[in-house]
Amino acid sequence: MGLTWAANLVPLIDQGKIEEAKAALQSALSTLVEELSVLPLPVLRAKLLLKRAEPLVEDGQRSEASNERLETLLNEARQQLEMAELLGYGKRKDFEPLYAELKKIKEKTGGGGCGKGWLDEVKAKLSKLF
């Protein structure tokens, strides 16, 4: 019936074909797929913080204020991941690769370093975990 199942039912009802309308409705309802995706809030926040950090990681001309902002974003992303761990959304061993990756990024960017794709690995690991 597609997305216009209601339009297909009205003529059947108007013609008094109630049993056919019921069968058509049942057929339409049995083809619906409901998809639900649940993402823990700390994980969602960490992803958003990393998204905000990405332009700063790639910027080779960061100011001192931008360096501080980047460090804050990376620290807050780690805190959110720690919160997810504390809330039971995974075990320590699940989060250790993420913590290690964030530490590497902080070390690379600490002296003003920059690069494209530096957050790709941590984002991939986070997506794989959740």
CYANA upper distance limits for C-alpha pairs under 8 A (distance plus 0.5 A):
  1 MET  CA      5 TRP  CA      5.69
  1 MET  CA      8 ASN  CA      7.83
  1 MET  CA     28 ALA  CA      6.91
  2 GLY  CA     28 ALA  CA      8.36
  4 THR  CA      8 ASN  CA      7.08
  5 TRP  CA      9 LEU  CA      6.89
  5 TRP  CA     25 LEU  CA      7.98
  5 TRP  CA     28 ALA  CA      7.09
  6 ALA  CA     10 VAL  CA      7.00
  7 ALA  CA     11 PRO  CA      7.93
  8 ASN  CA     12 LEU  CA      7.67
  9 LEU  CA     13 ILE  CA      6.75
  9 LEU  CA     21 ALA  CA      6.06
  9 LEU  CA     24 ALA  CA      7.55
  9 LEU  CA     25 LEU  CA      7.68
 10 VAL  CA     14 ASP  CA      6.51
 11 PRO  CA     15 GLN  CA      6.58
 12 LEU  CA     16 GLY  CA      6.85
 12 LEU  CA     17 LYS  CA      5.61
 12 LEU  CA     18 ILE  CA      7.27
 12 LEU  CA     20 GLU  CA      7.40
 12 LEU  CA     21 ALA  CA      6.09
 13 ILE  CA     17 LYS  CA      6.03
 13 ILE  CA     18 ILE  CA      6.08
 13 ILE  CA     21 ALA  CA      6.73
 17 LYS  CA     21 ALA  CA      6.68
 18 ILE  CA     22 LYS  CA      6.59
 19 GLU  CA     23 ALA  CA      6.70
 20 GLU  CA     24 ALA  CA      6.55
 21 ALA  CA     25 LEU  CA      6.52
 22 LYS  CA     26 GLN  CA      6.57
 23 ALA  CA     27 SER  CA      6.59
 24 ALA  CA     28 ALA  CA      6.67
 25 LEU  CA     29 LEU  CA      6.60
 26 GLN  CA     30 SER  CA      6.60
 27 SER  CA     31 THR  CA      7.11
 28 ALA  CA     32 LEU  CA      7.40
 39 LEU  CA     43 VAL  CA      7.31
 39 LEU  CA     44 LEU  CA      6.99
 39 LEU  CA    130 PHE  CA      7.62
 40 PRO  CA     44 LEU  CA      6.81
 40 PRO  CA     84 ALA  CA      7.75
 40 PRO  CA     89 TYR  CA      8.11
 41 LEU  CA     45 ARG  CA      6.54
 42 PRO  CA     46 ALA  CA      6.61
 42 PRO  CA     80 GLN  CA      5.32
 42 PRO  CA     81 LEU  CA      6.78
 42 PRO  CA     83 MET  CA      6.80
 42 PRO  CA     84 ALA  CA      5.95
 43 VAL  CA     47 LYS  CA      6.72
 43 VAL  CA     80 GLN  CA      7.05
 43 VAL  CA     81 LEU  CA      6.70
 43 VAL  CA     84 ALA  CA      6.97
 44 LEU  CA     48 LEU  CA      6.79
 45 ARG  CA     49 LEU  CA      6.60
 45 ARG  CA     77 ALA  CA      7.75
 45 ARG  CA     80 GLN  CA      7.16
 46 ALA  CA     50 LEU  CA      6.67
 46 ALA  CA     76 GLU  CA      7.91
 46 ALA  CA     77 ALA  CA      4.91
 46 ALA  CA     78 ARG  CA      7.72
 46 ALA  CA     80 GLN  CA      6.08
 46 ALA  CA     81 LEU  CA      7.00
 47 LYS  CA     51 LYS  CA      6.68
 47 LYS  CA     77 ALA  CA      7.98
 47 LYS  CA    123 LYS  CA      7.85
 48 LEU  CA     52 ARG  CA      6.78
 49 LEU  CA     53 ALA  CA      6.67
 49 LEU  CA     73 LEU  CA      6.26
 49 LEU  CA     74 LEU  CA      7.77
 49 LEU  CA     76 GLU  CA      7.76
 49 LEU  CA     77 ALA  CA      6.24
 50 LEU  CA     54 GLU  CA      6.62
 50 LEU  CA     73 LEU  CA      7.56
 50 LEU  CA     74 LEU  CA      7.47
 50 LEU  CA     77 ALA  CA      7.15
 50 LEU  CA    119 LEU  CA      7.97
 50 LEU  CA    123 LYS  CA      8.34
 51 LYS  CA     55 PRO  CA      8.38
 52 ARG  CA     56 LEU  CA      8.24
 52 ARG  CA     73 LEU  CA      8.00
 53 ALA  CA     57 VAL  CA      6.68
 53 ALA  CA     70 LEU  CA      6.28
 53 ALA  CA     73 LEU  CA      6.57
 53 ALA  CA     74 LEU  CA      7.61
 54 GLU  CA     58 GLU  CA      6.83
 54 GLU  CA    119 LEU  CA      7.27
 55 PRO  CA     59 ASP  CA      6.65
 56 LEU  CA     62 ARG  CA      7.54
 56 LEU  CA     66 SER  CA      7.43
 56 LEU  CA     67 ASN  CA      8.25
 56 LEU  CA     70 LEU  CA      6.72
 57 VAL  CA     70 LEU  CA      7.79
 57 VAL  CA    109 THR  CA      7.26
 57 VAL  CA    113 GLY  CA      8.29
 57 VAL  CA    114 CYS  CA      5.78
 57 VAL  CA    115 GLY  CA      6.82
 57 VAL  CA    116 LYS  CA      7.92
 57 VAL  CA    118 TRP  CA      7.85
 58 GLU  CA    114 CYS  CA      5.53
 58 GLU  CA    115 GLY  CA      5.29
 58 GLU  CA    116 LYS  CA      5.71
 58 GLU  CA    117 GLY  CA      8.43
 59 ASP  CA    114 CYS  CA      6.51
 59 ASP  CA    115 GLY  CA      8.01
 60 GLY  CA    112 GLY  CA      7.71
 60 GLY  CA    113 GLY  CA      7.31
 60 GLY  CA    114 CYS  CA      5.87
 60 GLY  CA    115 GLY  CA      8.19
 62 ARG  CA     66 SER  CA      5.93
 62 ARG  CA     67 ASN  CA      6.69
 62 ARG  CA    112 GLY  CA      7.51
 63 SER  CA     67 ASN  CA      6.71
 64 GLU  CA     68 GLU  CA      6.77
 65 ALA  CA     69 ARG  CA      6.63
 66 SER  CA     70 LEU  CA      6.54
 67 ASN  CA     71 GLU  CA      6.72
 67 ASN  CA    110 GLY  CA      8.16
 67 ASN  CA    112 GLY  CA      7.58
 68 GLU  CA     72 THR  CA      6.65
 69 ARG  CA     73 LEU  CA      6.66
 70 LEU  CA     74 LEU  CA      6.71
 71 GLU  CA     75 ASN  CA      6.58
 71 GLU  CA    106 LYS  CA      7.51
 71 GLU  CA    110 GLY  CA      8.38
 72 THR  CA     76 GLU  CA      6.51
 73 LEU  CA     77 ALA  CA      6.59
 74 LEU  CA     78 ARG  CA      6.82
 74 LEU  CA    102 LEU  CA      7.46
 74 LEU  CA    106 LYS  CA      7.77
 75 ASN  CA     79 GLN  CA      6.74
 76 GLU  CA     80 GLN  CA      6.69
 77 ALA  CA     81 LEU  CA      6.83
 78 ARG  CA     82 GLU  CA      6.63
 78 ARG  CA     99 TYR  CA      7.23
 78 ARG  CA    102 LEU  CA      7.80
 79 GLN  CA     83 MET  CA      6.63
 80 GLN  CA     84 ALA  CA      6.76
 81 LEU  CA     85 GLU  CA      6.74
 81 LEU  CA     95 PHE  CA      7.90
 82 GLU  CA     86 LEU  CA      6.64
 82 GLU  CA     95 PHE  CA      8.49
 83 MET  CA     87 LEU  CA      6.59
 84 ALA  CA     88 GLY  CA      6.94
 84 ALA  CA     89 TYR  CA      5.97
 84 ALA  CA     90 GLY  CA      7.86
 85 GLU  CA     89 TYR  CA      6.01
 85 GLU  CA     90 GLY  CA      5.99
 85 GLU  CA     91 LYS  CA      6.80
 85 GLU  CA     92 ARG  CA      7.22
 85 GLU  CA     95 PHE  CA      7.68
 90 GLY  CA     94 ASP  CA      6.45
 90 GLY  CA     95 PHE  CA      7.71
 91 LYS  CA     95 PHE  CA      7.27
 92 ARG  CA     96 GLU  CA      6.60
 93 LYS  CA     97 PRO  CA      8.10
 94 ASP  CA     98 LEU  CA      8.49
 94 ASP  CA    129 LEU  CA      7.91
 95 PHE  CA     99 TYR  CA      6.81
 96 GLU  CA    100 ALA  CA      6.57
 97 PRO  CA    101 GLU  CA      6.58
 97 PRO  CA    125 LYS  CA      8.17
 98 LEU  CA    102 LEU  CA      6.68
 98 LEU  CA    122 VAL  CA      6.34
 98 LEU  CA    125 LYS  CA      7.23
 98 LEU  CA    126 LEU  CA      7.56
 99 TYR  CA    103 LYS  CA      6.65
100 ALA  CA    104 LYS  CA      6.79
101 GLU  CA    105 ILE  CA      6.82
101 GLU  CA    121 GLU  CA      7.89
101 GLU  CA    122 VAL  CA      6.33
102 LEU  CA    106 LYS  CA      6.68
102 LEU  CA    122 VAL  CA      7.49
103 LYS  CA    107 GLU  CA      6.71
104 LYS  CA    108 LYS  CA      6.66
105 ILE  CA    109 THR  CA      6.55
105 ILE  CA    118 TRP  CA      7.36
105 ILE  CA    119 LEU  CA      7.94
106 LYS  CA    110 GLY  CA      6.05
107 GLU  CA    111 GLY  CA      8.09
108 LYS  CA    112 GLY  CA      8.29
108 LYS  CA    113 GLY  CA      6.09
108 LYS  CA    114 CYS  CA      7.76
109 THR  CA    113 GLY  CA      4.83
109 THR  CA    114 CYS  CA      6.38
117 GLY  CA    121 GLU  CA      8.38
119 LEU  CA    123 LYS  CA      6.62
120 ASP  CA    124 ALA  CA      6.50
121 GLU  CA    125 LYS  CA      6.66
122 VAL  CA    126 LEU  CA      6.56
123 LYS  CA    127 SER  CA      6.59
124 ALA  CA    128 LYS  CA      6.58
125 LYS  CA    129 LEU  CA      6.67
126 LEU  CA    130 PHE  CA      6.64
